[in-house]
Amino acid sequence: MALKIQYNKTYMQQLRRELAVRENALPTLQTKEAALRLEVKKARQAVAAVERDLTARRAAAAPTHRLWREFPPGLVRVKHVDVEIRKIAGVKTPQVRAVQFEVAPHSLVAQPSWIEPGLAIVRELVELHVRKEIAEQKAQILERARRKTTQKVNLYEKVQIPEYHEALLKIKRFLEDDENLSKSSQKILKARIAAAEAA
């Protein structure tokens, strides 16, 4: 982004104001970037922890895999996922509060005795799966926000602030040169007037 420089004091003042805005915003953006970097790391760790729990729960249920053929389809389903939105470093992220299930009416006598404990296992596995999905969404949202903040920090720090400094220096030099030329021409004019009056 090359600045179109106007060599006057008004434009110089405008550049100084814009430079001040960027220099004041930069520390805040850098702090936000550091906070988001930390939160992304925590979110990834949370996803990994839920994945470990899910894998462990599946492994614990593995010895009973033959019995699951008898499990009635549609017996349990997710009724509602209560998700709250929390702001982390100014970024809205989802977090699971609770997962509510709906169990279809069924006969306790007509079905095998393991169905009730099986319902608890299904609920637990589904809840862990929902928590994993929401945790992955949260990590993606935070990563996107961190990337955008990093881009903005780099834009300010490595592109715009140096460009503004360079443009201000060019304008300052131009105005000083213009002033020096003006003074020199005034001296020459005074010298000519004085010479003309003397003659």
N, C-alpha and C positions, 0 to 999 in steps of 0.2 A: 504494500500500500504506500505509494509515493505521495507525499503531500504536495499540493499545488500551492506554492508559497507566494504570498502577496507581500511585497516589500514596503510595509507601512506599520506605524505604531499600533493602529487599531487591531490589525491581524496579529501582531506580536502579543498584545494583551490577551486576545482570544486564545492563542496557543498556550500562553502561560496558565490560563484558567483550565484549559483541557488537560494540560500536563499535570497540574495540581490535583485534578480529579483522579487521574490515573495513579499518580504517586501515593495519594491517600488511600485509594482502593486496593492497591497491590498487597500491603501487609494483611489486610482482611482476607483477600483471596488466597494468599499463601497459607494462612491459618485454616481457612475452610478446606483447602486441598489436603493439608496434613490430617485434619480431622476425618475427612472422607476416606483418605487412604487407610487410616486406622479402622474405621467402621467397615470398609470393604473387607479387610482382613478378618474382623470379628464375624461378619456375615458369612464369609466362606467357611470359617471354622464351625459356625452354627449349622451350616448345610452338611458339612462332613460329620458332625456329631449326630444329626438326625439320620443320615445315611447309615452310620454305624449302628444306631438303635434299631433301625428298620431291618438291617441285615441280621442282627442278633436275634430279633423277634422272629424273623422268617426261619432262621436256623433252629430256634427253639420249637417252632411248629412243624418243622420238616418230618420228624418221626411219625406224625399223624397224617401224612399226606394221603394215604389210602382212604382214610375216613372222609375226606372232604368231598368225595364223589356223592356221598349221602346228604351233604349239606343242601338244604332247599334253596334254589335260586330265588333271588328277590326277597329273602327273609329280612335282610337288614339293608338300609340305604341311608345315605347322608341327607339329613333334613335341612340343616343350615350350618354354614360355617361363619362364625362370628369373627370378623376381621376388624381390627382397629387400625387407624392410620396414625403413625407417629412421625414427628419431624425430627430428623437427625441432620444436624448441620444445615438446616434450611431445606432439606429434601424430604418429601412425604414418602414414607415407606409403610408397607403392610406388615401386620403382625397378628398371628392367630391368637384369639382369646380362648375360644372353645369350638368344638365340633359337636353338633347335635345330630343324633341318629334317630331314625324311625324304624321300629321293628314291626313287621307284619304279624297279625294275629296267627298264632300257631298252637297246636296241641302239645302239651308237655308229656302226655301219656303215649300218644301215637308215634312220637319220634324218639330216636335213640337218646340216651341220657347225656351224651357228650355234646349235644346241640347247644345247650345253655352256656357251657364253658367255651364252646366254639364261637358263639356270638361275641363273647368278650374278646377273644383273639382277633376276630374279624374287625371289630370296632377299633381295637388298638392298632392293627396294621393299617387300616384306612386312615385313622387319625394321623399316624406317623407319615403316611404318604402325603396327606394334605399339608401337614406342617413342612414337609420337605419342599413341596412345590412353592409354597408361600415364601419359604426361606430363600429358595433359588430366585424368585421374583425380586425379593428385597435386595439380594446381592447384585442382580443385574441393574436394578434402578440406581443403587449406590455407585456401581462401577461406571455407569453412563454419566452420572453427575460428576464423579471424580474426573473422568476424562474431559468433560466440558470445562471444568474449573481449571484443570491443568493447561488446556489449550488457551484459556483466557489469561492465565498467569504468564504463559510463554509469550502470548501476543503482546501483553503490556510490557513485560520485562525485557524481551529480546527484540521487539520490533517497534512498538509505538513510542515508548519512552525515549529510546535512543534517537528515533526519527524527530521527535519534538525538540529534543536538545539540539540536534544538528540544525533543524530549521530555525530555531531561535538564534543560534550562533550565526547562521548565514544572514538573517535579517539584521541582527545587531551590527555585524561587520558592514553590511550594505549601508545601513543608516549612518554609521560612523564615517564611512568613506564619503557618503553624500554630504554630510555635515562638513567634513574636511575640505571637500571640493568647493562647497559653498563659501567657506571662510577664505579659502585661497582666492577664489574669484572676486570676493569682496576686497581683499587686500590689493589684488591687481587693479581693480577698478579704482580704489582710493589712490593708488600710486599714479595711475593715469590722469585722474582728476587733478591731483596735486601737481603733476608735471605740466598739465594743460594750463593750470592757473599760474604757475611760475613762468610760463612762456609768454 
